[in-house]
Amino acid sequence: MQAVVLTSTNGPSCLKIKEVETPSPMPGEVRIKLVASALNRRDYWMTRGGYPGTQVPCIPGSDGAGIIDKIGEGVNSSLIGKEVILYPARAWGENEVYYGPDFRVLGMPDQGTFAEFICSPAGDVHAKPEHLNWQQAAAIPLAGLTAWRAVVTQAEIHLGQKVLVTGAGGGVSTFAILWCLHLGAEVYVSSGSAEKIDAAKALGATGAENYQDPDCYKKLHEQSGGFNAVIDSAAGDALNSVLSTLLPGGRYVFFGSTAGGPPDGLPMGKLFFNHIRIQGTTMGSNTEFKNMVHFLNSNKIKPVIDSAYPLSKAIEAHMQMEVFGHTGKIILLNDAVG
């Protein structure tokens, strides 16, 4: 089969299309003929050696959708021909609070989805939502699940609450906006791009400000009256301004810290007097994935797609991610279906 192979860590140009051995399913596994896959920030950082534990050569990719074409021993043959999406990791474990010691994300060290075929435990595949095309289905797994755990499990968003989603435009933040809106929350966003702010408002965001404005979070606080929760991935210099937007009992949930830690520390007194919760989060369990797909199906939610490339143009797709030139998900297609 053909696959995208990361051969070194000097940037996206180190991605090569190669002929590799087609995998066969082990007992308990199914093989999926992949129709589409999608990029995540993790995939780009791997090309730069910036993702912890990056090992090359490897086949990247955590998001995928396709058709089961072969089964391993002990798997029901009725699964052959089923259209599915993949849980984007392996071995979360039995504890829903935190993943176990064998947990890993697809796409290194395990084979990823930037390939024509992939094998997966039968319990890690879920029916493709019927209202979605292949591009939309492939967009869901990692970003959708990360946002679901942040919004639903950790931030406990529900009807009538006010939520701030920072860095609007990325894959996870876009899903966070969608989940919050369909849960009945009032959503505000920040972004450094006027185009991404407009896109967030088109989705249904009530208010937005450009984070390049030093008064960005002060203005958002004034507009909203304060937030029950913040979903963030940056932290950095703006963190204390972001925390100041929270109402008493508010939750600050973060799934990344691309801007580093706050240089002036944290306002500890304000945090404990206001019962503010700071909660880190990453990925999610297979149970959460199942619940997310059910919610998506029930509300007929459609992921936001920025662009699609053939598998052979994986370098160009990663270069688009490198310059943050996208809103929503970047897709790779194995064929003309989509």
C-alpha positions in Angstrom: 0.0 0.0 0.0 1.0 3.6 -0.3 1.6 5.7 2.8 3.0 9.0 4.0 6.2 8.3 5.8 8.0 10.8 8.0 11.7 10.1 7.4 13.3 12.8 9.4 12.4 15.8 11.6 13.5 18.8 9.5 10.0 19.9 8.6 7.2 18.9 6.3 9.5 18.3 3.4 10.7 15.1 5.2 7.3 13.5 4.4 7.6 11.0 1.6 5.0 8.9 -0.2 6.3 5.3 0.0 5.2 1.8 -0.8 5.0 -0.2 2.4 3.6 -3.6 3.4 -0.2 -3.7 3.6 -1.2 -4.7 7.2 -3.3 -7.8 7.9 -5.7 -7.8 10.9 -4.6 -9.7 14.0 -7.2 -11.6 16.1 -9.8 -9.2 17.4 -8.9 -6.6 14.7 -10.5 -5.2 11.6 -8.7 -3.7 8.6 -10.0 -0.4 7.2 -9.6 0.8 3.6 -9.2 4.5 4.4 -11.0 7.0 2.3 -10.0 10.1 4.1 -7.8 11.3 7.0 -7.2 14.7 8.7 -4.3 16.7 10.0 -3.8 17.7 13.6 -1.3 20.1 15.1 0.5 17.0 16.5 1.3 15.8 13.0 3.0 19.1 12.1 5.0 19.1 15.3 6.2 15.6 14.6 7.8 16.9 11.3 9.8 19.3 13.4 10.7 16.9 16.1 8.7 19.0 18.5 6.3 16.3 19.7 7.6 14.3 22.7 9.1 11.0 21.8 9.0 11.4 18.1 10.5 8.4 16.4 11.3 8.1 12.7 10.5 6.5 10.3 6.8 6.5 11.1 3.4 6.8 9.4 1.6 9.8 11.0 -2.1 10.6 11.2 -4.6 10.1 14.0 -7.9 10.8 12.2 -9.4 8.4 9.7 -12.6 7.2 8.1 -13.1 4.3 5.7 -14.6 0.9 4.9 -13.9 -2.3 6.7 -12.5 -4.7 4.1 -11.0 -7.6 6.2 -11.4 -9.0 9.7 -9.2 -11.0 12.1 -10.0 -14.1 14.0 -12.9 -13.8 16.4 -14.5 -10.8 14.7 -18.1 -10.9 13.3 -17.9 -11.1 9.5 -21.0 -8.8 9.2 -18.6 -5.9 9.8 -17.1 -6.3 6.4 -18.3 -3.4 4.2 -19.3 -1.2 7.1 -18.4 2.5 6.9 -16.6 3.6 10.0 -14.6 6.3 11.8 -11.6 5.4 14.1 -11.1 6.1 17.8 -7.7 8.0 17.4 -5.7 6.3 20.1 -5.0 2.9 21.7 -5.4 1.5 25.2 -6.9 4.4 27.2 -7.6 1.8 30.0 -10.4 1.3 32.5 -10.1 4.6 34.4 -12.2 7.3 32.8 -10.4 10.0 34.9 -7.0 9.4 33.4 -5.5 7.2 30.7 -3.4 4.1 31.6 0.3 3.4 31.1 -0.1 1.8 27.7 -2.0 4.7 26.2 -0.7 6.2 22.9 -2.1 8.3 20.1 -2.3 6.8 16.6 0.4 7.8 14.2 3.6 7.0 16.1 4.6 4.6 17.4 1.6 2.7 16.0 0.9 3.1 12.3 -1.2 6.2 11.6 -4.0 7.0 9.1 -2.0 8.7 6.4 -2.1 5.5 4.4 -4.4 3.4 2.2 -5.1 0.8 5.0 -4.9 0.5 8.7 -5.8 -2.2 11.2 -7.6 -1.4 14.4 -9.2 -3.3 17.4 -12.8 -4.0 16.5 -13.9 -2.1 19.5 -12.1 1.1 18.4 -14.2 1.6 15.3 -17.6 3.4 15.2 -20.2 3.7 12.6 -19.7 6.6 10.2 -22.4 9.3 10.9 -24.8 9.0 8.0 -25.3 12.7 7.6 -21.6 13.3 7.0 -19.5 12.9 3.9 -16.1 11.3 4.0 -14.2 14.5 4.6 -16.5 15.6 7.5 -16.3 12.1 9.0 -12.5 12.0 8.9 -12.4 15.5 10.6 -14.0 14.3 13.8 -11.7 11.9 15.8 -8.8 13.6 17.6 -9.9 17.3 17.6 -13.6 16.4 18.3 -12.7 14.1 21.2 -10.2 16.5 22.7 -12.8 19.3 22.6 -15.6 17.0 23.9 -13.6 16.0 27.0 -12.6 19.6 27.6 -16.2 21.0 27.2 -18.4 18.2 28.6 -16.3 16.1 31.0 -14.0 18.8 32.4 -15.8 22.1 32.0 -19.3 20.6 32.5 -20.9 23.0 30.1 -24.7 23.1 30.1 -27.7 25.2 29.0 -27.5 28.9 29.8 -23.8 29.1 30.7 -21.4 31.5 29.1 -18.2 30.1 27.7 -15.0 31.8 26.3 -13.1 29.7 23.6 -9.7 31.2 22.9 -7.8 30.9 19.6 -10.9 30.4 17.4 -10.1 28.8 14.1 -8.1 25.7 15.0 -9.5 22.2 14.8 -10.1 21.7 18.6 -11.4 25.2 19.2 -13.8 25.0 16.3 -15.2 21.7 17.8 -15.4 23.3 21.2 -17.5 26.1 19.8 -19.8 23.6 18.1 -20.2 21.4 21.2 -20.9 24.5 23.5 -23.5 26.0 21.1 -25.4 22.7 20.8 -25.3 22.3 24.6 -27.2 25.6 24.8 -24.3 27.7 26.0 -23.6 31.3 25.0 -20.2 31.4 23.3 -17.6 34.2 23.0 -14.2 33.8 21.2 -10.8 35.4 20.8 -8.6 35.1 17.8 -5.7 37.0 16.1 -7.5 36.8 12.7 -10.5 38.9 11.6 -11.4 36.1 9.2 -11.5 33.5 11.9 -13.5 35.8 14.1 -16.0 36.2 11.3 -16.1 32.4 10.9 -16.8 31.9 14.6 -19.6 34.4 14.5 -21.1 32.6 11.5 -21.1 29.4 13.6 -23.1 31.3 16.2 -20.6 33.0 18.6 -22.2 35.9 20.4 -19.1 38.1 20.7 -15.5 38.1 19.8 -12.3 40.2 20.1 -8.9 40.1 18.6 -6.3 38.9 21.1 -3.7 41.3 19.6 -5.6 44.0 21.4 -4.2 44.4 24.9 -7.7 45.0 26.2 -9.1 41.9 24.4 -10.2 40.0 27.6 -11.3 43.1 29.5 -13.6 43.8 26.6 -14.9 40.3 26.5 -15.6 40.4 30.2 -17.5 43.6 29.8 -19.6 42.2 26.9 -20.5 39.0 28.6 -20.6 39.9 32.3 -18.1 37.1 32.9 -17.8 33.4 32.0 -18.7 30.1 33.7 -15.8 28.5 31.8 -12.9 29.2 29.5 -11.5 26.6 27.0 -7.9 27.5 26.2 -4.8 26.1 24.5 -2.3 29.0 24.8 -1.8 30.3 28.4 1.3 32.5 28.3 1.2 36.3 28.9 -2.6 36.5 28.6 -3.4 33.8 31.1 -4.1 36.1 34.1 -6.3 38.3 31.9 -8.2 35.3 30.8 -8.6 34.0 34.4 -10.0 37.4 35.4 -12.9 36.9 33.0 -14.2 33.9 35.1 -17.2 34.2 37.4 -17.0 32.7 40.9 -17.0 28.9 40.6 -15.6 29.2 37.1 -13.6 26.6 35.3 -10.4 27.2 33.3 -9.8 24.1 31.1 -6.7 24.0 28.9 -5.6 21.3 26.4 -2.3 23.0 25.5 0.1 25.8 26.4 1.5 27.0 23.1 2.5 30.4 24.6 4.1 28.9 27.7 3.4 29.6 31.4 2.3 33.0 32.8 5.5 35.0 33.4 4.1 36.7 36.5 2.8 33.6 38.2 -0.9 33.1 39.2 -3.1 35.3 41.3 -3.6 32.6 44.0 -5.7 34.7 46.4 -8.2 35.6 43.7 -8.3 32.0 42.5 -9.1 30.4 45.9 -11.5 33.1 47.1 -13.5 32.7 43.9 -13.3 28.9 43.9 -11.8 28.9 40.4 -10.9 25.5 39.1 -7.9 25.0 36.8 -8.1 21.8 34.8 -5.7 20.3 32.3 -7.1 17.8 29.8 -6.0 15.8 26.7 -7.7 13.4 24.3 -10.4 11.2 25.8 -11.6 7.7 26.3 -13.4 5.3 24.0 -16.5 5.8 26.1 -16.3 9.6 25.6 -15.8 9.0 21.9 -19.0 7.0 21.7 -20.9 9.6 23.6 -19.5 12.4 21.3 -20.6 10.5 18.2 -24.1 10.0 19.6 -24.4 13.7 20.4 -23.1 14.6 16.9 -25.6 12.3 15.3 -28.5 13.5 17.5 -27.9 17.1 16.6 -26.8 16.5 13.0 -23.6 18.5 13.6 -21.3 19.0 10.7 -17.5 19.7 11.3 -15.9 22.7 9.7 -13.6 21.8 6.7 -11.0 24.2 5.6 -9.5 22.4 2.6 -8.8 18.9 1.2 -5.7 17.5 -0.5 -4.9 14.2 -2.2 -2.6 12.0 -0.1 0.2 12.7 -2.5 0.1 16.4 -1.5 0.7 15.8 2.2 3.6 18.2 2.3 1.5 21.1 1.0 -1.2 20.2 3.6 1.3 20.3 6.4 2.8 23.6 5.1 -0.7 25.2 5.3 -0.9 24.1 8.9 2.6 25.5 9.6 1.4 29.0 8.9 -1.9 28.7 10.7 -3.6 29.4 7.4 -6.8 27.4 8.1 -10.1 27.5 9.9 -11.4 24.1 10.8 -9.8 20.8 9.5 -7.4 20.0 6.7 -8.2 16.8 5.0 -6.2 14.2 3.0 -8.1 12.0 0.5 -7.1 8.6 -0.7 -9.4 8.7 -3.8 -12.0 10.8 -5.4 -14.7 10.0 -2.8 -15.6 12.9 -0.5 
